[in-house]
Amino acid sequence: QVQLVESGGGLAQPGGSLRLSCAASGRIFSIDEMGWYRQAPGEQRELVAAITSGGTTNYADSVKGRFTISRDNARNTVYLQMNSLKPEDTAVYYCNAARVKSFNLPNEYDFWGQGTQVTVSS
């Protein structure tokens, strides 16, 4: 089975920075896209940023210019550098691996991490 393990969440002050990491493990052949989503209390889960295996990125308008997503394909790891944090960035951040091909699975599947809390407050 494929597992995603996130790290790097926590408390930051407005204007501060945090870096999230997510490592996918298992008998993985390829991962088409990796990304970060977030969900604030009472809100729907939303895309923050995503990156394909070829390096094409996609960002939510609310984080453009502040967040940077990157990826290490050899390590099946995705990162989210979050700068100039705002209180409205407070949410649980979830890692996603989309269209994963595994040696153990017959088809492509999507997987989610367990989530990591990011709180921006003074």
N, CA, C and O atoms as CSV, one atom per row, in Angstrom:
chain,resi,resn,atom,element,x,y,z
A,1,GLN,N,N,0.848,-1.191,0.000
A,1,GLN,CA,C,0.000,0.000,0.000
A,1,GLN,C,C,0.883,1.240,0.000
A,1,GLN,O,O,2.032,1.200,0.440
A,2,VAL,N,N,0.340,2.321,-0.491
A,2,VAL,CA,C,1.061,3.594,-0.551
A,2,VAL,C,C,0.647,4.460,0.643
A,2,VAL,O,O,-0.539,4.581,0.950
A,3,GLN,N,N,1.607,5.043,1.291
A,3,GLN,CA,C,1.340,5.938,2.421
A,3,GLN,C,C,2.012,7.280,2.190
A,3,GLN,O,O,3.095,7.358,1.611
A,4,LEU,N,N,1.349,8.338,2.655
A,4,LEU,CA,C,1.892,9.688,2.601
A,4,LEU,C,C,2.084,10.170,4.030
A,4,LEU,O,O,1.158,10.116,4.840
A,5,VAL,N,N,3.273,10.635,4.334
A,5,VAL,CA,C,3.580,11.118,5.676
A,5,VAL,C,C,3.994,12.581,5.581
A,5,VAL,O,O,4.963,12.927,4.905
A,6,GLU,N,N,3.241,13.431,6.273
A,6,GLU,CA,C,3.478,14.867,6.238
A,6,GLU,C,C,4.239,15.300,7.484
A,6,GLU,O,O,4.172,14.653,8.529
A,7,SER,N,N,4.955,16.396,7.351
A,7,SER,CA,C,5.639,16.993,8.488
A,7,SER,C,C,5.828,18.480,8.231
A,7,SER,O,O,5.740,18.950,7.097
A,8,GLY,N,N,6.087,19.206,9.306
A,8,GLY,CA,C,6.441,20.616,9.165
A,8,GLY,C,C,5.380,21.614,9.559
A,8,GLY,O,O,5.634,22.818,9.525
A,9,GLY,N,N,4.207,21.160,9.929
A,9,GLY,CA,C,3.192,22.113,10.352
A,9,GLY,C,C,3.522,22.694,11.718
A,9,GLY,O,O,4.507,22.314,12.352
A,10,GLY,N,N,2.690,23.610,12.154
A,10,GLY,CA,C,2.900,24.211,13.466
A,10,GLY,C,C,2.345,25.610,13.537
A,10,GLY,O,O,1.452,25.988,12.779
A,11,LEU,N,N,2.892,26.372,14.461
A,11,LEU,CA,C,2.432,27.733,14.717
A,11,LEU,C,C,3.434,28.726,14.143
A,11,LEU,O,O,4.643,28.585,14.329
A,12,ALA,N,N,2.921,29.720,13.452
A,12,ALA,CA,C,3.761,30.785,12.917
A,12,ALA,C,C,3.070,32.121,13.150
A,12,ALA,O,O,1.845,32.194,13.242
A,13,GLN,N,N,3.855,33.155,13.241
A,13,GLN,CA,C,3.306,34.502,13.374
A,13,GLN,C,C,2.969,35.051,11.991
A,13,GLN,O,O,3.560,34.627,10.998
A,14,PRO,N,N,2.043,35.974,11.918
A,14,PRO,CA,C,1.785,36.627,10.631
A,14,PRO,C,C,3.066,37.208,10.050
A,14,PRO,O,O,3.843,37.868,10.740
A,15,GLY,N,N,3.266,36.946,8.765
A,15,GLY,CA,C,4.496,37.357,8.109
A,15,GLY,C,C,5.607,36.338,8.189
A,15,GLY,O,O,6.647,36.498,7.550
A,16,GLY,N,N,5.400,35.296,8.963
A,16,GLY,CA,C,6.409,34.274,9.140
A,16,GLY,C,C,6.384,33.219,8.048
A,16,GLY,O,O,5.668,33.343,7.055
A,17,SER,N,N,7.181,32.178,8.253
A,17,SER,CA,C,7.338,31.119,7.257
A,17,SER,C,C,7.247,29.748,7.900
A,17,SER,O,O,7.589,29.564,9.068
A,18,LEU,N,N,6.784,28.803,7.122
A,18,LEU,CA,C,6.801,27.390,7.480
A,18,LEU,C,C,7.088,26.595,6.216
A,18,LEU,O,O,6.817,27.048,5.104
A,19,ARG,N,N,7.639,25.409,6.405
A,19,ARG,CA,C,7.894,24.523,5.268
A,19,ARG,C,C,7.285,23.160,5.566
A,19,ARG,O,O,7.608,22.525,6.570
A,20,LEU,N,N,6.405,22.726,4.682
A,20,LEU,CA,C,5.779,21.423,4.808
A,20,LEU,C,C,6.482,20.424,3.896
A,20,LEU,O,O,6.939,20.765,2.805
A,21,SER,N,N,6.558,19.186,4.369
A,21,SER,CA,C,7.111,18.101,3.576
A,21,SER,C,C,6.136,16.942,3.563
A,21,SER,O,O,5.382,16.738,4.515
A,22,CYS,N,N,6.156,16.190,2.488
A,22,CYS,CA,C,5.293,15.008,2.376
A,22,CYS,C,C,6.053,13.956,1.583
A,22,CYS,O,O,6.435,14.179,0.434
A,23,ALA,N,N,6.263,12.815,2.209
A,23,ALA,CA,C,6.976,11.720,1.565
A,23,ALA,C,C,6.029,10.561,1.315
A,23,ALA,O,O,5.318,10.120,2.218
A,24,ALA,N,N,6.023,10.079,0.101
A,24,ALA,CA,C,5.214,8.917,-0.267
A,24,ALA,C,C,6.082,7.676,-0.194
A,24,ALA,O,O,7.210,7.657,-0.688
A,25,SER,N,N,5.538,6.635,0.433
A,25,SER,CA,C,6.281,5.383,0.553
A,25,SER,C,C,5.436,4.227,0.043
A,25,SER,O,O,4.213,4.325,-0.060
A,26,GLY,N,N,6.112,3.133,-0.273
A,26,GLY,CA,C,5.439,1.971,-0.839
A,26,GLY,C,C,6.123,1.587,-2.132
A,26,GLY,O,O,7.108,2.207,-2.532
A,27,ARG,N,N,5.603,0.571,-2.781
A,27,ARG,CA,C,6.211,0.112,-4.024
A,27,ARG,C,C,5.660,0.950,-5.191
A,27,ARG,O,O,4.821,0.503,-5.973
A,28,ILE,N,N,6.170,2.173,-5.265
A,28,ILE,CA,C,5.661,3.161,-6.203
A,28,ILE,C,C,6.436,3.116,-7.504
A,28,ILE,O,O,7.667,3.130,-7.520
A,29,PHE,N,N,5.691,3.062,-8.591
A,29,PHE,CA,C,6.317,3.139,-9.905
A,29,PHE,C,C,6.385,4.581,-10.380
A,29,PHE,O,O,7.419,5.031,-10.874
A,30,SER,N,N,5.294,5.295,-10.231
A,30,SER,CA,C,5.273,6.704,-10.626
A,30,SER,C,C,4.121,7.422,-9.937
A,30,SER,O,O,3.127,6.810,-9.547
A,31,ILE,N,N,4.277,8.729,-9.798
A,31,ILE,CA,C,3.218,9.595,-9.286
A,31,ILE,C,C,3.059,10.741,-10.273
A,31,ILE,O,O,4.007,11.488,-10.512
A,32,ASP,N,N,1.881,10.887,-10.842
A,32,ASP,CA,C,1.678,11.911,-11.864
A,32,ASP,C,C,1.743,13.305,-11.259
A,32,ASP,O,O,2.495,14.158,-11.730
A,33,GLU,N,N,0.974,13.530,-10.243
A,33,GLU,CA,C,0.898,14.855,-9.643
A,33,GLU,C,C,0.901,14.733,-8.133
A,33,GLU,O,O,0.295,13.819,-7.574
A,34,MET,N,N,1.589,15.659,-7.469
A,34,MET,CA,C,1.562,15.769,-6.010
A,34,MET,C,C,1.145,17.192,-5.656
A,34,MET,O,O,1.481,18.153,-6.347
A,35,GLY,N,N,0.409,17.293,-4.566
A,35,GLY,CA,C,-0.074,18.619,-4.222
A,35,GLY,C,C,-0.445,18.756,-2.767
A,35,GLY,O,O,-0.406,17.803,-1.989
A,36,TRP,N,N,-0.805,19.969,-2.431
A,36,TRP,CA,C,-1.251,20.311,-1.092
A,36,TRP,C,C,-2.638,20.931,-1.160
A,36,TRP,O,O,-2.913,21.798,-1.990
A,37,TYR,N,N,-3.490,20.472,-0.282
A,37,TYR,CA,C,-4.818,21.024,-0.109
A,37,TYR,C,C,-4.934,21.483,1.343
A,37,TYR,O,O,-4.149,21.075,2.199
A,38,ARG,N,N,-5.905,22.320,1.602
A,38,ARG,CA,C,-6.130,22.732,2.978
A,38,ARG,C,C,-7.614,22.840,3.263
A,38,ARG,O,O,-8.434,23.055,2.370
A,39,GLN,N,N,-7.930,22.683,4.535
A,39,GLN,CA,C,-9.322,22.763,4.969
A,39,GLN,C,C,-9.379,23.496,6.291
A,39,GLN,O,O,-8.832,23.040,7.295
A,40,ALA,N,N,-10.047,24.638,6.283
A,40,ALA,CA,C,-10.266,25.410,7.495
A,40,ALA,C,C,-11.588,24.976,8.124
A,40,ALA,O,O,-12.444,24.424,7.433
A,41,PRO,N,N,-11.766,25.213,9.404
A,41,PRO,CA,C,-13.015,24.812,10.065
A,41,PRO,C,C,-14.229,25.401,9.369
A,41,PRO,O,O,-14.286,26.603,9.108
A,42,GLY,N,N,-15.203,24.544,9.070
A,42,GLY,CA,C,-16.420,24.995,8.429
A,42,GLY,C,C,-16.305,25.266,6.947
A,42,GLY,O,O,-17.262,25.714,6.316
A,43,GLU,N,N,-15.132,24.996,6.386
A,43,GLU,CA,C,-14.899,25.250,4.966
A,43,GLU,C,C,-14.655,23.942,4.223
A,43,GLU,O,O,-14.365,22.906,4.822
A,44,GLN,N,N,-14.782,24.021,2.903
A,44,GLN,CA,C,-14.466,22.859,2.090
A,44,GLN,C,C,-12.959,22.784,1.853
A,44,GLN,O,O,-12.244,23.785,1.917
A,45,ARG,N,N,-12.512,21.581,1.582
A,45,ARG,CA,C,-11.111,21.398,1.243
A,45,ARG,C,C,-10.830,22.074,-0.101
A,45,ARG,O,O,-11.603,21.949,-1.051
A,46,GLU,N,N,-9.694,22.799,-0.154
A,46,GLU,CA,C,-9.363,23.516,-1.376
A,46,GLU,C,C,-7.918,23.256,-1.778
A,46,GLU,O,O,-7.057,22.980,-0.943
A,47,LEU,N,N,-7.680,23.353,-3.076
A,47,LEU,CA,C,-6.330,23.199,-3.585
A,47,LEU,C,C,-5.492,24.401,-3.186
A,47,LEU,O,O,-5.926,25.545,-3.320
A,48,VAL,N,N,-4.290,24.134,-2.697
A,48,VAL,CA,C,-3.328,25.197,-2.418
A,48,VAL,C,C,-2.323,25.285,-3.565
A,48,VAL,O,O,-2.125,26.344,-4.159
A,49,ALA,N,N,-1.695,24.147,-3.860
A,49,ALA,CA,C,-0.695,24.107,-4.927
A,49,ALA,C,C,-0.496,22.666,-5.348
A,49,ALA,O,O,-0.678,21.744,-4.553
A,50,ALA,N,N,-0.123,22.478,-6.604
A,50,ALA,CA,C,0.142,21.146,-7.122
A,50,ALA,C,C,1.288,21.216,-8.117
A,50,ALA,O,O,1.559,22.261,-8.708
A,51,ILE,N,N,1.958,20.073,-8.288
A,51,ILE,CA,C,3.092,20.016,-9.207
A,51,ILE,C,C,3.107,18.652,-9.886
A,51,ILE,O,O,2.944,17.620,-9.235
A,52,THR,N,N,3.302,18.660,-11.186
A,52,THR,CA,C,3.358,17.407,-11.928
A,52,THR,C,C,4.768,16.822,-11.873
A,52,THR,O,O,5.708,17.469,-11.413
A,53,SER,N,N,4.891,15.597,-12.348
A,53,SER,CA,C,6.212,14.966,-12.382
A,53,SER,C,C,7.164,15.724,-13.303
A,53,SER,O,O,8.383,15.641,-13.146
A,54,GLY,N,N,6.617,16.450,-14.247
A,54,GLY,CA,C,7.442,17.239,-15.160
A,54,GLY,C,C,7.768,18.629,-14.648
A,54,GLY,O,O,8.512,19.373,-15.287
A,55,GLY,N,N,7.209,18.984,-13.489
A,55,GLY,CA,C,7.529,20.268,-12.882
A,55,GLY,C,C,6.533,21.377,-13.130
A,55,GLY,O,O,6.758,22.506,-12.694
A,56,THR,N,N,5.449,21.098,-13.809
A,56,THR,CA,C,4.421,22.121,-14.016
A,56,THR,C,C,3.672,22.364,-12.715
A,56,THR,O,O,3.229,21.422,-12.059
A,57,THR,N,N,3.534,23.623,-12.349
A,57,THR,CA,C,2.915,23.975,-11.077
A,57,THR,C,C,1.591,24.700,-11.273
A,57,THR,O,O,1.332,25.302,-12.315
A,58,ASN,N,N,0.772,24.623,-10.245
A,58,ASN,CA,C,-0.523,25.286,-10.228
A,58,ASN,C,C,-0.761,25.780,-8.814
A,58,ASN,O,O,-0.611,25.024,-7.855
A,59,TYR,N,N,-1.135,27.056,-8.680
A,59,TYR,CA,C,-1.338,27.646,-7.360
A,59,TYR,C,C,-2.724,28.268,-7.243
A,59,TYR,O,O,-3.281,28.776,-8.216
A,60,ALA,N,N,-3.257,28.217,-6.044
A,60,ALA,CA,C,-4.456,28.990,-5.757
A,60,ALA,C,C,-4.091,30.474,-5.800
A,60,ALA,O,O,-2.987,30.858,-5.414
A,61,ASP,N,N,-5.010,31.294,-6.263
A,61,ASP,CA,C,-4.734,32.728,-6.364
A,61,ASP,C,C,-4.330,33.317,-5.015
A,61,ASP,O,O,-3.514,34.236,-4.953
A,62,SER,N,N,-4.895,32.795,-3.957
A,62,SER,CA,C,-4.664,33.352,-2.628
A,62,SER,C,C,-3.246,33.142,-2.113
A,62,SER,O,O,-2.832,33.797,-1.156
A,63,VAL,N,N,-2.498,32.237,-2.739
A,63,VAL,CA,C,-1.140,31.955,-2.250
A,63,VAL,C,C,-0.062,32.300,-3.270
A,63,VAL,O,O,1.128,32.194,-2.972
A,64,LYS,N,N,-0.459,32.705,-4.449
A,64,LYS,CA,C,0.532,33.052,-5.484
A,64,LYS,C,C,1.460,34.148,-4.984
A,64,LYS,O,O,1.026,35.149,-4.414
A,65,GLY,N,N,2.763,33.929,-5.216
A,65,GLY,CA,C,3.753,34.904,-4.786
A,65,GLY,C,C,4.207,34.722,-3.350
A,65,GLY,O,O,5.187,35.333,-2.925
A,66,ARG,N,N,3.504,33.888,-2.601
A,66,ARG,CA,C,3.878,33.652,-1.191
A,66,ARG,C,C,4.311,32.213,-0.944
A,66,ARG,O,O,5.220,31.964,-0.152
A,67,PHE,N,N,3.667,31.273,-1.614
A,67,PHE,CA,C,3.968,29.857,-1.429
A,67,PHE,C,C,4.695,29.324,-2.654
A,67,PHE,O,O,4.464,29.766,-3.780
A,68,THR,N,N,5.585,28.356,-2.404
A,68,THR,CA,C,6.294,27.704,-3.496
A,68,THR,C,C,6.255,26.199,-3.289
A,68,THR,O,O,6.640,25.694,-2.235
A,69,ILE,N,N,5.788,25.495,-4.301
A,69,ILE,CA,C,5.766,24.038,-4.240
A,69,ILE,C,C,6.941,23.501,-5.033
A,69,ILE,O,O,7.293,24.036,-6.084
A,70,SER,N,N,7.545,22.437,-4.520
A,70,SER,CA,C,8.637,21.776,-5.220
A,70,SER,C,C,8.548,20.284,-4.977
A,70,SER,O,O,7.782,19.816,-4.135
A,71,ARG,N,N,9.339,19.555,-5.726
A,71,ARG,CA,C,9.188,18.104,-5.690
A,71,ARG,C,C,10.519,17.431,-5.981
A,71,ARG,O,O,11.301,17.897,-6.810
A,72,ASP,N,N,10.763,16.331,-5.288
A,72,ASP,CA,C,11.908,15.475,-5.536
A,72,ASP,C,C,11.356,14.152,-6.041
A,72,ASP,O,O,10.898,13.326,-5.252
A,73,ASN,N,N,11.396,13.948,-7.336
A,73,ASN,CA,C,10.794,12.741,-7.911
A,73,ASN,C,C,11.507,11.474,-7.447
A,73,ASN,O,O,10.867,10.443,-7.242
A,74,ALA,N,N,12.807,11.544,-7.282
A,74,ALA,CA,C,13.560,10.356,-6.871
A,74,ALA,C,C,13.170,9.902,-5.473
A,74,ALA,O,O,13.231,8.713,-5.162
A,75,ARG,N,N,12.769,10.850,-4.629
A,75,ARG,CA,C,12.376,10.537,-3.254
A,75,ARG,C,C,10.859,10.516,-3.068
A,75,ARG,O,O,10.373,10.300,-1.958
A,76,ASN,N,N,10.113,10.739,-4.149
A,76,ASN,CA,C,8.643,10.794,-4.054
A,76,ASN,C,C,8.205,11.732,-2.936
A,76,ASN,O,O,7.328,11.408,-2.134
A,77,THR,N,N,8.825,12.882,-2.904
A,77,THR,CA,C,8.578,13.851,-1.845
A,77,THR,C,C,8.186,15.198,-2.436
A,77,THR,O,O,8.746,15.640,-3.439
A,78,VAL,N,N,7.225,15.835,-1.804
A,78,VAL,CA,C,6.797,17.163,-2.223
A,78,VAL,C,C,6.930,18.110,-1.038
A,78,VAL,O,O,6.720,17.728,0.113
A,79,TYR,N,N,7.281,19.345,-1.348
A,79,TYR,CA,C,7.485,20.367,-0.332
A,79,TYR,C,C,6.590,21.567,-0.610
A,79,TYR,O,O,6.224,21.840,-1.753
A,80,LEU,N,N,6.248,22.272,0.450
A,80,LEU,CA,C,5.522,23.529,0.304
A,80,LEU,C,C,6.188,24.557,1.202
A,80,LEU,O,O,6.090,24.491,2.427
A,81,GLN,N,N,6.866,25.508,0.573
A,81,GLN,CA,C,7.466,26.613,1.310
A,81,GLN,C,C,6.439,27.728,1.407
A,81,GLN,O,O,5.977,28.252,0.393
A,82,MET,N,N,6.089,28.081,2.620
A,82,MET,CA,C,5.053,29.085,2.849
A,82,MET,C,C,5.683,30.307,3.497
A,82,MET,O,O,6.163,30.239,4.629
A,83,ASN,N,N,5.681,31.403,2.794
A,83,ASN,CA,C,6.223,32.659,3.290
A,83,ASN,C,C,5.109,33.692,3.425
A,83,ASN,O,O,4.012,33.517,2.894
A,84,SER,N,N,5.407,34.759,4.136
A,84,SER,CA,C,4.434,35.849,4.327
A,84,SER,C,C,3.079,35.301,4.762
A,84,SER,O,O,2.039,35.665,4.213
A,85,LEU,N,N,3.113,34.443,5.732
A,85,LEU,CA,C,1.887,33.780,6.175
A,85,LEU,C,C,0.890,34.781,6.746
A,85,LEU,O,O,1.258,35.782,7.362
A,86,LYS,N,N,-0.383,34.474,6.519
A,86,LYS,CA,C,-1.479,35.305,6.996
A,86,LYS,C,C,-2.384,34.470,7.897
A,86,LYS,O,O,-2.409,33.245,7.773
A,87,PRO,N,N,-3.117,35.099,8.789
A,87,PRO,CA,C,-4.047,34.327,9.631
A,87,PRO,C,C,-5.025,33.483,8.819
A,87,PRO,O,O,-5.428,32.405,9.259
A,88,GLU,N,N,-5.407,33.960,7.646
A,88,GLU,CA,C,-6.349,33.187,6.825
A,88,GLU,C,C,-5.722,31.946,6.198
A,88,GLU,O,O,-6.421,31.156,5.566
A,89,ASP,N,N,-4.413,31.765,6.366
A,89,ASP,CA,C,-3.775,30.525,5.925
A,89,ASP,C,C,-3.953,29.409,6.952
A,89,ASP,O,O,-3.589,28.263,6.691
A,90,THR,N,N,-4.498,29.730,8.093
A,90,THR,CA,C,-4.714,28.735,9.140
A,90,THR,C,C,-5.669,27.661,8.654
A,90,THR,O,O,-6.783,27.955,8.220
A,91,ALA,N,N,-5.225,26.409,8.730
A,91,ALA,CA,C,-6.019,25.282,8.248
A,91,ALA,C,C,-5.250,23.989,8.501
A,91,ALA,O,O,-4.078,24.003,8.878
A,92,VAL,N,N,-5.933,22.887,8.286
A,92,VAL,CA,C,-5.240,21.602,8.208
A,92,VAL,C,C,-4.815,21.413,6.753
A,92,VAL,O,O,-5.632,21.508,5.838
A,93,TYR,N,N,-3.548,21.148,6.560
A,93,TYR,CA,C,-2.989,20.977,5.224
A,93,TYR,C,C,-2.820,19.486,4.937
A,93,TYR,O,O,-2.239,18.748,5.733
A,94,TYR,N,N,-3.336,19.062,3.790
A,94,TYR,CA,C,-3.299,17.667,3.389
A,94,TYR,C,C,-2.442,17.502,2.141
A,94,TYR,O,O,-2.547,18.274,1.189
A,95,CYS,N,N,-1.610,16.499,2.165
A,95,CYS,CA,C,-0.821,16.131,1.001
A,95,CYS,C,C,-1.638,15.168,0.127
A,95,CYS,O,O,-2.356,14.306,0.634
A,96,ASN,N,N,-1.514,15.330,-1.160
A,96,ASN,CA,C,-2.209,14.465,-2.103
A,96,ASN,C,C,-1.242,13.948,-3.155
A,96,ASN,O,O,-0.403,14.692,-3.663
A,97,ALA,N,N,-1.368,12.681,-3.473
A,97,ALA,CA,C,-0.628,12.080,-4.585
A,97,ALA,C,C,-1.670,11.546,-5.562
A,97,ALA,O,O,-2.467,10.667,-5.233
A,98,ALA,N,N,-1.643,12.095,-6.760
A,98,ALA,CA,C,-2.685,11.770,-7.740
A,98,ALA,C,C,-2.152,10.865,-8.844
A,98,ALA,O,O,-1.033,11.022,-9.333
A,99,ARG,N,N,-2.993,9.922,-9.211
A,99,ARG,CA,C,-2.686,8.986,-10.320
A,99,ARG,C,C,-1.360,8.282,-10.044
A,99,ARG,O,O,-0.397,8.375,-10.805
A,100,VAL,N,N,-1.363,7.574,-8.915
A,100,VAL,CA,C,-0.185,6.821,-8.488
A,100,VAL,C,C,-0.213,5.436,-9.110
A,100,VAL,O,O,-1.220,4.732,-9.034
A,101,LYS,N,N,0.872,5.056,-9.712
A,101,LYS,CA,C,1.040,3.691,-10.216
A,101,LYS,C,C,1.967,2.966,-9.248
A,101,LYS,O,O,3.084,3.402,-8.970
A,102,SER,N,N,1.458,1.838,-8.745
A,102,SER,CA,C,2.218,1.035,-7.799
A,102,SER,C,C,2.389,-0.371,-8.334
A,102,SER,O,O,1.540,-0.872,-9.072
A,103,PHE,N,N,3.479,-1.000,-7.965
A,103,PHE,CA,C,3.717,-2.380,-8.377
A,103,PHE,C,C,2.712,-3.322,-7.733
A,103,PHE,O,O,2.515,-4.439,-8.211
A,104,ASN,N,N,2.066,-2.878,-6.638
A,104,ASN,CA,C,1.124,-3.726,-5.909
A,104,ASN,C,C,-0.320,-3.536,-6.333
A,104,ASN,O,O,-1.195,-4.297,-5.920
A,105,LEU,N,N,-0.577,-2.514,-7.162
A,105,LEU,CA,C,-1.963,-2.177,-7.469
A,105,LEU,C,C,-2.218,-2.291,-8.971
A,105,LEU,O,O,-1.338,-1.996,-9.779
A,106,PRO,N,N,-3.428,-2.722,-9.341
A,106,PRO,CA,C,-3.699,-2.941,-10.766
A,106,PRO,C,C,-3.983,-1.667,-11.553
A,106,PRO,O,O,-3.821,-1.642,-12.773
A,107,ASN,N,N,-4.406,-0.606,-10.859
A,107,ASN,CA,C,-4.787,0.632,-11.543
A,107,ASN,C,C,-4.130,1.834,-10.859
A,107,ASN,O,O,-3.411,1.694,-9.869
A,108,GLU,N,N,-4.397,3.003,-11.412
A,108,GLU,CA,C,-3.924,4.233,-10.792
A,108,GLU,C,C,-4.872,4.634,-9.672
A,108,GLU,O,O,-6.087,4.469,-9.784
A,109,TYR,N,N,-4.307,5.162,-8.589
A,109,TYR,CA,C,-5.133,5.586,-7.467
A,109,TYR,C,C,-4.609,6.916,-6.931
A,109,TYR,O,O,-3.461,7.298,-7.157
A,110,ASP,N,N,-5.494,7.603,-6.215
A,110,ASP,CA,C,-5.115,8.811,-5.493
A,110,ASP,C,C,-4.973,8.471,-4.009
A,110,ASP,O,O,-5.697,7.627,-3.480
A,111,PHE,N,N,-4.037,9.135,-3.355
A,111,PHE,CA,C,-3.810,8.916,-1.932
A,111,PHE,C,C,-3.709,10.250,-1.202
A,111,PHE,O,O,-3.311,11.268,-1.768
A,112,TRP,N,N,-4.084,10.209,0.075
A,112,TRP,CA,C,-4.059,11.402,0.916
A,112,TRP,C,C,-3.235,11.155,2.174
A,112,TRP,O,O,-3.198,10.048,2.710
A,113,GLY,N,N,-2.576,12.218,2.629
A,113,GLY,CA,C,-1.925,12.165,3.922
A,113,GLY,C,C,-2.927,12.389,5.038
A,113,GLY,O,O,-4.110,12.623,4.791
A,114,GLN,N,N,-2.440,12.314,6.272
A,114,GLN,CA,C,-3.320,12.414,7.429
A,114,GLN,C,C,-3.623,13.866,7.799
A,114,GLN,O,O,-4.539,14.126,8.580
A,115,GLY,N,N,-2.881,14.786,7.260
A,115,GLY,CA,C,-3.098,16.201,7.526
A,115,GLY,C,C,-2.163,16.732,8.594
A,115,GLY,O,O,-1.814,16.024,9.539
A,116,THR,N,N,-1.759,17.984,8.439
A,116,THR,CA,C,-0.923,18.644,9.433
A,116,THR,C,C,-1.479,20.049,9.678
A,116,THR,O,O,-1.818,20.769,8.738
A,117,GLN,N,N,-1.563,20.418,10.935
A,117,GLN,CA,C,-2.165,21.697,11.297
A,117,GLN,C,C,-1.171,22.831,11.095
A,117,GLN,O,O,-0.021,22.758,11.529
A,118,VAL,N,N,-1.636,23.872,10.432
A,118,VAL,CA,C,-0.877,25.126,10.309
A,118,VAL,C,C,-1.725,26.225,10.943
A,118,VAL,O,O,-2.868,26.450,10.545
A,119,THR,N,N,-1.158,26.897,11.922
A,119,THR,CA,C,-1.847,27.983,12.603
A,119,THR,C,C,-1.006,29.247,12.504
A,119,THR,O,O,0.169,29.260,12.871
A,120,VAL,N,N,-1.624,30.301,12.006
A,120,VAL,CA,C,-0.935,31.588,11.873
A,120,VAL,C,C,-1.616,32.566,12.813
A,120,VAL,O,O,-2.764,32.957,12.606
A,121,SER,N,N,-0.894,32.948,13.840
A,121,SER,CA,C,-1.480,33.808,14.862
A,121,SER,C,C,-0.376,34.533,15.626
A,121,SER,O,O,0.724,34.011,15.805
A,122,SER,N,N,-0.688,35.722,16.062
A,122,SER,CA,C,0.262,36.470,16.892
A,122,SER,C,C,-0.012,36.212,18.371
A,122,SER,O,O,0.683,36.753,19.231
